[in-house]
Amino acid sequence: MEGPGMSRGFAGFLGNSTLFLNSTFFQKALRFFQYNVRILVKIWRKIPSMTYQKHKSEESVEDYLETILLLSKKLPNVRSIDIANEMGYSKPSVSVAMKNLKQHNYISVLEDGYIRLTKEGRALAESVYERHSLLSEWLISLGVAPETAVADACKMEHDISSESFEAIKRCVDKLLKS
């Protein structure tokens, strides 16, 4: 089909497209779109977001640190194999996790392979362990079976806000004093 201003074939299409792409209308529309995308990206970056993947990653870090803390209370030296056995993970998985923890300055690995919590790692591990212990005890005191309470506390310890945890902690302290 041919008509005024229409060309045949792909070359004709490109010719018409080039005219359109160079048109004032298209250039203004493109600038408008680019400007709005930049604004949306700025707004998006300011929105606090926690993707599922990021959340799971942080939960995993906390679990590893808590395990290292507990093992360091039982054993004179903690090794990757001890962590793998305790958590039921493969040695390669634990090795990757230890590399990640080391990069984030949560642990140091000595020349002989022993793993130590850094000051920052210990603080986070103790915080997670405190949440786990208190939530477990609280659930048990409410009549939840110990196995269920420990499993539920393990899930809750990663998701509870500091504000909610502190409120529960004050409540438990009041109950224990009375």
DACORFEN-V508292 format. One record per residue. RES is the residue in one letter. OMEGA is omega in degrees with one decimal (999 if undefined). Layout:
# DACORFEN-V508292
RES,OMEGA
RES,OMEGA
This chain:
# DACORFEN-V508292
M,178.6
E,177.5
G,179.8
P,177.4
G,-178.6
M,178.7
S,-180.0
R,171.9
G,-176.1
F,179.3
A,177.2
G,178.4
F,179.1
L,178.8
G,178.2
N,179.2
S,179.7
T,177.3
L,-179.5
F,-178.8
L,179.1
N,-177.0
S,178.4
T,179.8
F,-177.8
F,-179.1
Q,177.6
K,179.3
A,179.8
L,178.6
R,178.5
F,-179.9
F,-179.1
Q,179.4
Y,-178.2
N,176.6
V,178.3
R,178.8
I,179.5
L,178.6
V,177.9
K,179.5
I,-178.8
W,-178.8
R,-179.9
K,-178.8
I,177.9
P,-179.0
S,173.9
M,179.1
T,178.3
Y,-178.2
Q,180.0
K,-179.7
H,-179.9
K,179.5
S,179.1
E,177.5
E,179.3
S,177.5
V,-179.0
E,178.8
D,178.5
Y,-178.7
L,178.1
E,178.7
T,178.3
I,178.8
L,-178.6
L,177.6
L,-179.0
S,175.4
K,-178.8
K,-173.3
L,176.8
P,179.5
N,-179.8
V,177.4
R,178.3
S,-178.8
I,177.8
D,179.1
I,179.6
A,179.9
N,-178.5
E,-175.3
M,-178.9
G,179.2
Y,177.4
S,178.2
K,178.3
P,178.2
S,179.4
V,179.1
S,177.8
V,179.8
A,-179.9
M,176.9
K,179.2
N,179.8
L,178.7
K,179.2
Q,179.6
H,176.5
N,175.3
Y,179.5
I,167.6
S,178.8
V,-179.2
L,-178.0
E,-179.7
D,175.8
G,179.3
Y,-175.2
I,178.5
R,174.1
L,172.1
T,178.4
K,179.8
E,178.9
G,178.7
R,179.9
A,179.7
L,179.7
A,179.6
E,177.3
S,179.2
V,-179.0
Y,177.1
E,178.7
R,-178.7
H,-177.3
S,-177.9
L,-179.6
L,176.7
S,-179.8
E,-179.0
W,-179.5
L,178.0
I,179.8
S,176.7
L,177.8
G,177.9
V,177.9
A,-176.2
P,-179.6
E,179.5
T,-179.0
A,179.9
V,179.6
A,179.7
D,178.8
A,179.3
C,177.4
K,-175.3
M,-174.0
E,-177.9
H,-172.4
D,-174.0
I,178.7
S,177.7
S,-179.1
E,-179.9
S,179.7
F,179.7
E,178.0
A,177.5
I,180.0
K,177.6
R,179.4
C,179.7
V,178.6
D,178.4
K,-179.2
L,-179.2
L,-179.9
K,-177.0
S,999
